[in-house]
Amino acid sequence: MAFSTTVSQRKHIKRKAPRGFLKRVFKRQKPHLRLETRGDLLVHLNCLLFVHRLAEETRMNAFENKCGVIKKEHVQAAAKVILKKSRG
Amino acid sequence: MAEAMADSYDGDSEPTTRTLLRRVLDTADTRTPRRRRSARVGAQKALLEPPSSRRLSSPTKMNVRRRSHRVRSFGRLAHVHTSGNVEEQTPRTLLKNILLTAPESSIMRPESVVKPVPTPQVVQSSRRDSSRGSLELQLPELEPSTTLALGLLAPGRRKQRLRLSVFQQGVDQGLPLSQEPRGNASASSLTSSLNLTFATPLQPQSVQRPGLARRPPTHRAVDVGAFLQDLRDTSLALASPGDSLRTPVATLPTDTVLEDTQPFSQPLVGRSPNPGKPAQLLAGKAKKVDAHAVSFPNNSSTISGEDGVEPLQDGVDEEAEERMEESLSVSEVMDTTGTQGSVRTEKSKRHREMSEAVEAKEPEGSSGDEDISGRTASPELASSTTEFLQARQPQFLEPALPPRTAVLSSEPLEPLPTRLPPRARTPGPRPRQDPHKTGLSHYVKLFSFYAKMPMEKKALEMVEKCLDKYFQHLCDDLEVFAAHAGRKTVKPEDLELLMRRQGLVNDQVSLHVLVERYLPLEYRQLLIPCAFSGNSVFPAQ
């Protein structure tokens, strides 16, 4: 697991928001709308929180199944719950 | 006499120290040989008066000096303005006090040499000695002190540096002067003691001078040299461990990146063994090259593939950058791109099919199709990837190879500078998917980081799909909110409303709190208005 920890740390280094990507996604989805400059940062924040919640839920599912590895099923179940929550 | 004068002086000037000293002096007068100060006193007086007349600014100093005269018996002066007590201080301390506090003065005159500040020497020399001796002692003693005192006192308060320089001058002058009276004075022992006294106070000053005047340059040189060496060491250290770190680590991130960049190639089982990935790639590359030999190396060699560059370059560049960051060697990248190119060629066909289907439908409805198509594609691709280099490629590669591989090969070689907007999106969904996957991969990585547990590749794919859905929901909601506000631009208020509806922001937790918690400082500054000087707020509201 040394690799995983190292990799996690390496991944963790990226704290930048992919602003271009976010803007592009929004443009693709809603070309008739515009997104403000600071709005995409908040979108990034929203994504972070979503991913965070998703990961927590997934972990809980994996623990419940007493798995040491996160499986697709865990993610699916968690996604159902969290996506419902994030409907707004 | 002198005392009277002193008293008169005292009376003119401040009462506190003077009065105290005066009393002490009066008591001490009896003992000091000062009484004799016929010539000396006269000289001192003479010295006192003119300098005192000059030093209007510092009457205290004058008194001090006078006191120093008188209080020979005691440790001459407890100087002073600071303390009115006539304590048995060392002459040196007293002298130093004078030096520090007394203002700058003009150059001492030989008369001034006789000036008081006998303190340092006095203590050392026996005051009880004959007045002569004492006088003699005092004279030389006085010289530096007087010079110092005069020099310091005369002009009034100046900077310490000036005083010191003047003092130095005075000392220098004092030294030769002192020697003269020494010659005059027969007290060899006393003079020797005086010499010693002169020497001792001078030494600290001489020591002080270099300390104040200059710093030993050698330190700087050494420091700089050491600093540069440290820089080099650290740079080397950074370079080497960075590379060393990258080598083992690069496998995983490049693994995921590669997987992410290639649409529907998530289940890239072939690359799962991370440490073996580069080996695999290389092996695969070798196989590929052997198998398909012709086009790959040729295409890879061609750096400038303008034809198909643009459509791919957009997303591929990002991937290439990512990979470049982490992969050590260009050859690896070449290999990976070669492999990816091969895989992409396969997928491109599938993409085209699916993209057509997808584009035909509306964005909202396309998600299901994408998912389906993605699902259909993924197993196919998985199978293909497993077979990978062997079976599929000959079918798909050759026709699509030339443009793709050329493009792909060009990517890593010119990743950054040749970044061009995708010329044509028509060639395929690749420009749409690859950057999309690249961006999503960012969040997928975050997911795996937050999860803190090993994850299967399928799980990561699932996460990607979830993110896709989430983004769609997000855009829809934002559109609704903006329309509700009668706007066509999505503003941060809409985002806040969304988060409030999601339950992330409530009365206990505000948006700013979340911003501060999760976003780095640079973004915080942009999002949270903060007051700056000049009655300005940034960002402006």
Interface residues (C-beta under 8 A of the other chain):
Chain A: M1 F3 S4 T6 V7 S8 R10 K11 H12 K14 R15 K16 A17 P18 G20 F21 L22 R24 V25 F26 R28 Q29 K30 H32 L33 R34 L35 E36 R38 G39 L41 L42 V43 H44 L45 N46 C47 L48 L49 F50 V51 H52 L54 A55 E56 T58 R59 A62 G68 V69 I70 K71 K72 H74 V75 Q76 A79 I82 L83 K85 S86 R87 G88
Chain B: L245 P248 V249 L252 P253 N274 P275 P363 R432 P435 H436 T438 G439 L440 H442 Y443 K445 L446 F447 S448 F449 Y450 A451 K452 M453 P454 M455 E456 K458 A459 E461 M462 V463 K465 C466 L467 K469 Y470 F471 Q472 H473 L474 C475 D476 D477 L478 E479 A482 K488 T489 V490 K491 P492 D494 L495 E496 L498 M499 R501 Q502 G503 L504 L511 L514 V515 Y518 L519 P520 Y523 L526 L527 P539
